[in-house]
Amino acid sequence: MDAPLDSTSSLKLSVIIPARNEEDCLGDCLRSLVNQAENGWELDQDWEILVVDDGSTDRTASIAAEFDGVTIMQAPALEKGWTGKANAVWAGARFARGQWLLFTDADTIHEPGHLSRAIVEADRHNAAMLSYSPRQIVTGIAQRALMPLIFSELSVTYPPAKVSDPESSLAAANGQFLLVRRDAYFANGGHEAVKDAVLEDVELANIFKRRKLGLRFRYAPDAVATRMYRSFGAMFEGWTKNLALLFGNPLSLAAWRILDLLFLFGLPILTWVLYQRDLRPIFIGALLLIWARNVWRYYRRVAKSNFPFEDCVITPLALPLFAVLLYRSWFHHTITKRVIWKGREYPSRNR
């Protein structure tokens, strides 16, 4: 559906934040946005911030109201066939006045001045869609060990250079930071075109890529950071929702990660047992070389996650959890065909 832009009242940018029970993080997000120095831009004269309250039952709306220049709107009633996030951001997009639309999550923190630079970057690369993978803020041993594993797999499955290559059909995007040119967005259906997709960001990126509108994707710690999950339960539910959609064969990937676990921990134990039984030193040395080679290959892969060294080191502790999440995600998307997120249940549309 087209949303004509009134040139007399248009803004350079609209920042659209869907928010459902985000009282623990929305304040930090808005603070990082309203305090930006955008090369002479003035909030509500050159750009705007829209918070779309998606049926929150906590202080989300009242926190947003504390910030001058922030517009708060209520998401419309959720109709059958829509996910909550798609419904909220679509409402925000149709209300927005910006020539560029930035969809960003309530758990993001934006670096000063990066909004205008993002638009310049998109223009420079002729990209109607620019998406950033934020620096991930993690807390607790489970998050610190698991998140690098998942993001290393994402970096291998969706290499940013290949995603950004117009000659490649591979597409990806991160809904935590998704900047789109307004005319291209509405001309191609916007979030209404992906209204039932659990991974609406990737689906929208696929549309832009197929229609050769220009897609750029990169890791951007210079621009934005995010703390995706505030608890183990939220992390468990979130990755159950996403993993089977992100990776083509989650069961095969789970099996490979279990093999990693066996090589990393089982091979040294086997070597020690054989040593105790007086196996010839040359065979002991060969086993240790095989183990060292697998350790090197494992950590070279995990290093692609862009997480700190100390977090990458402890990732083997999370290999069983990663395998469980991959299986659980596959089970929900393939067997039960239902996923749950933020108190809502959605039918799976596994690609």
C-alpha positions, 0 to 999 in steps of 0.5 A: 500500500502506498503512503504518499509523502507530503513534501511540505511536511516531510522529514529526513528520518522517522525512527519507529520503535515497536514496544511491548512491555519494555519498561526495563530498556526503553528509557535507555534506548530513547535517551540514546536517541534524543541526545543525538547530535545529528549534523544540525538536525532538530528533533520534530523539525528534521526527524522524529521518534515514534514509539508504537505501544503494542498492548503493554501492561507495564510502564512502557507508555509512561516511560516514553511520555517522559521524553520531549519530542517523542510521539507515542501511538497505540498499535491497532488491534492484532488481526488474524494472520499478523505478528505483533511486531509487523502490525506495530511497525506497519502502523508506525510506518504509515503514520511516519513522515520521514523520507527514510524509515528506521525500524529499531528495537526498544532494547537498542542503544544508539551511538551519537551521530550515527543516524545521519551517517547511516543515511549517507552510507545507504546513499553511498552504496545505493542501498534502499535497505541498510541493516546493522548487526549491533554489538551484543551486550550479554550478562551471566554465564549462559548468555556469555557462552551461548550467544557467541556460538549462535552469532558465529553460525550466523556470520558463516551462514549469512556473510555480510559481504555476500549479503551485500553483493547484488550478484548474490541471492543471499539476503539477511537483515537484523530487525534491531536496526533496519533502515529503509528508503520510504518510497521503496518500502511502500512500493514493495508492500512494507511489513504488510507483505511479511505480516505473518512472518516470524522473521519479518526482517529476513523476509523483507530483506529477501524482497528487497534483494530479489527486486534488486533494490539495493541491500547492505548489511554489516556488523556495526559496533560503531553505530548501535548496541543491544541487550537482546535478553534480560533473562535466561527464559527470554533467551530460551524462548527467543532462540526457540522462535528463531533458530530453525528459521535462520539455519536450513538444517537445525538437526544437522547443525545440532549434531555437528555441535555435539561432535564439537563437544565430544572432540573438545572434551572426549578426546583428551579423556580418551587420550588420558585413558590410553596413556594409562594403558601404556599406548605407544607415545607416537599414538598419544602424540597423534591424538593430541595433534588431532585434538589441537587441530580441532580446538584451533578450527573450533575457535577460529569459527567462534571468533567470527562472532565478534564477541570478546575473547573471554566470552569465546573461550567459554563457549564449549560450556554452551554446546549442549544448550545450543544443541537443545535449542536447535532441536527445540526450535525444529520441533516447534516449527516442524512438529507443533507448527506453533511458536510463542513470543511475548505472550502471543502464539503464532503459527509457523511458516517455516521457509 
